[in-house]
Amino acid sequence: MEILNLSLFSLFFAISAANILSPGAGVVLAITTGLESGRKERLICCLGLAAGIGSLMTVSVSGLGVVLAGSPTLFTILRMIGCTYLVWLGVRAWRAPAVSLVGPAGEKTNATSGTKLFLQAMMLQITNPQPLVFFVSILPQFFDPKLPYIPQAVVMTIVYTLTVFLVMYGYAFAAGRAKAFFRSPQAALILRRSCGSVFFVIAGIVAWTVAKGFTGA
């Protein structure tokens, strides 16, 4: 039995990767941990970031399931809102100034133990409103109403959480190896504008699919 629409899932993965790569609170914590700590701390920090996102996304997709089952019209409205939000993310990314992601000497994580660092990273994600807005407004674009909802939600949650871990660890590892680059304002500008361009492209594709649904083409 088919559980995923591969076309929609491909778009989901592309926009998820762009969103995760785009500098935010989680990226900053991963980079500063990479600059100031060893391999063990980097791993713990990234596990905490992934755990926080996984928890937040699980709650979000549970609510989306209720919306999808109870109100197709509201689901379509959410897709339109999500498309607008993608455009806003792209504009914000392109207009962001060239500011370093970390201070000249980095920032301490203030974690005295692995447990504290894990919880700090997890709570950073859970209390950050941006991922929640992303999940509520963007995820509806990538669910196929013709397929069972729960398998799609489970796969997307696992893939997104795993991608968060891999990307954050990549940032932390790279920061430890290339400190000068990650303290460069130009590096942050390149990252933001690259991700912003992806947001624009996906927004255009989503807008086209929504319009296609209205016209029945």
N, C-alpha and C positions, 0 to 999 in steps of 0.2 A: 504494500500500500504506500502510495506517495505521501510523504509528510512535509515536503518543502517545495515551494516554487523556486527553482534554481535561479531564475532571472531576478526575482525580488530579493532572494537571499544574497545574490552577488552585489546588488545595490546596497543592501543592509551592511554587508561586510565593508564595502568601500567607504560609506559614510561613517561607519563606526570607527574604522581605522583613522580616518581624517579627524574625527572628533577626539579620539584618544590621543593622537599625536599632537593636536593643537595645544599649545602651552596653557595650562590652568593650574589650579591649586595642587592637584596630584602630581603633575609633572614637576612643579617647583620642589615639592617635598622629595621626590625621587632624585632629582638632580642634586639638591643640597645634601641629601644622605650620601649620594655617590661621591660628592666632593669631600665630605668630612669623615666618612666612616669606611669600614672594611666590607668584605664580601658578605659576611654573615648579616650585618645590619642592612645591607642593600636588599638581600633576599627577604628578610623579615618585613621591611618596609613595604616592598612590592606585594608580598602576600597580604598584608593588611589593606593596602589600596584595592587589591582585587576582591578581597572578602567584603569590603564596604560596598563596592559597586555591585557585586553579586547579590548582596542582601537588598539593596535599593532597587535593583532591576527586578528581582523576584516579586517584590511588593507591587511594582509598577505594572508588570505584565499580568498580574492577577486582576488588577482593576480594569485593565484594558480588555480582558476576556469578558468581563461583565458587560462592558460597553458594546463590544462587538456582537454579543449574543442578543442584547436587548434593544439596540438602536442603530441600525445601519446608517441612518441619516446623521446621527451624532458622530459616528465613526468617520463618515466622509468629511464632516466639518473639522474633525481633528486632523485629518490628512491635509486639509487646506491650511490650517493653522501651522502645521508642521512645515509645509512648504515655505510659508512666510518666515518662519523661524530660521530655516536654513539660509535664506537670503540675508537675514539679519546677522547670522553668524559670519557669513562671508564678508559682509560690509564691515563688521566690527574687526574681523581679522585683518582686512586690508587697511583699515584706518588706524590700527594700533601703532603707536610710536615705536621706534627702535630703542627699546629699553632692555637692559640685561635681565635675564631670569633670576639671577642671584647677585648679591652684593659683591664687592671687590674681594672679600675674603670668604664668601659663602655664608651660610646661616646655619647655626647649630640646630640639631633636631631636638635638643633638650630631653632626649630619651636616655634614661639611666639603665634601662634593661630592655631585653628583647620583647618582653610582654608589653612594656609601656610603649615602645616604638610601634608595635603591631596595633595596639589599641588606638594610638594617636593617628596612625595612617587610616585605620578603618573608620574612625569617627570623623576624620576630615572629609571622607567621601560621603558618609551618611548625612552629614549636616550641611553639605554643599548643595544649594538649590539647583545649580546648573545641570547636573546629571539627571535630576528628577524631571526638570522641564524638558530635557532632551528625550527622555524615555516616553513621557506622556504625549508629547507633540510629534515626535519623529517616528517612533516604532509602528504606529498604525499604517504607515506607508508600505510596510514590508510584510504584512500578514496577508495571506491569500484566504479570503472568506470561504472559498470552496473547499479548503483543506481543514482537517482537524486543528483546532487552535492550540491545545496543550502541547503536542509534539513540536510545533513551530516555536512556541514560547520557550520550551525547555532547551531546544537546540540553540536558539538565539542567545539565551541567557548564558549558557555554557561557553559559547564562542566569544561573546562579548567579554565575559569575565576573564577567560584565558588570554584574550588579546590585550586586555588591560595589564595583566601581569607581565606578559612578554614585552610590551612596549615600555612599561615603567621600568622593568629591569634593564631593558636596552638603554634607556636614558641614564639610569643610575650607573651602569657599567661604563657607558661612553663618557659620562661626566668624570668618573674616576681616572679615565685614560686621557681625556682631552679637556682639561680644566680651562685652558685659555679660550677654547672655542665656546664653551657653554657660558662663559662670563662675558662674551662679546654681544653687544646689542644687535649687531648685524645678524648673528645666528638666530636670535629670537624673531627678527623681522622676516627672515627667510622661512622659518618654520610656520609662522602665522599666515603669511601670504600663500604659501603652498597649500596649506589646509583650507584657507579661504577660497581658493580656486576650486577645490574639490566640492566645497559646499555649494558654490554657484552651479556647477555642472549637475550635481545630484538634484538640486532644487528645480532645475529646468526639466530634468527627466520626470520627476514626480509631478510637476505641474502638467506636463503633457499627458501622463497616465490618468490624472484626475479629470482633465478636460475630455479625454477620450471616453471615460466612463459616463460623463454627462451627455456626450453627443451620441454615444452608442456605436461609435466607429469601430 
